């Protein structure tokens, strides 16, 4: 299947700092990527849809100023958690869409574990 | 409203047993897509299968099989002769077309423990 990478895989930071997470499609171009958040033992919660060359679409309840998304190229989307606080500690997963309509599938990155102290 | 229900929070079986993971979905769309993903302890979601709503054929892939029943809105996943490596959280997902793009709805996941 398609390969999606995320960097870093682990990050520990102090409260108040900003953290940037990268999501790359390695062997294909992705005009659309998605950012999810997963708390322990819970399902994935869609945070936003990242579209190449345009503004991200955020889900209800997700602060766009808190979670900055940039999709500057067809293979890279970044999520920046600004002024991180302990409640932002979570597992962040990106995915990239392949195919259109009937053939569409999402392939997921390995995730990034964020711990804010 | 779109919704995916995985009623089984956690299942434990002994190696070589067969196990079925249930998935029930709700949607008003006539065209939709169903998925199963595996999330091992490492965290990375692994794509297992994609099924279109107009294709009710069941599918078998090695020890994995899927039973799609549109009449009951179910898309169940069976692992035959389970192995310890099958231990993971399995997510069922519904892909629905909303506002000109497809959106995924995930179930809450079923944790499968396969004991030796």
Interface residues (C-beta under 8 A of the other chain):
Chain A: X1 X32 X34 X41 X42 X43 X44 X46 X49 X91 X93 X95 X97 X101 X102 X104 X105 X106 X107 X108 X109 X110 X111 X113
Chain B: X33 X35 X37 X42 X43 X44 X45 X46 X47 X50 X52 X91 X95 X97 X101 X102 X103 X104 X106 X107 X108 X109 X111
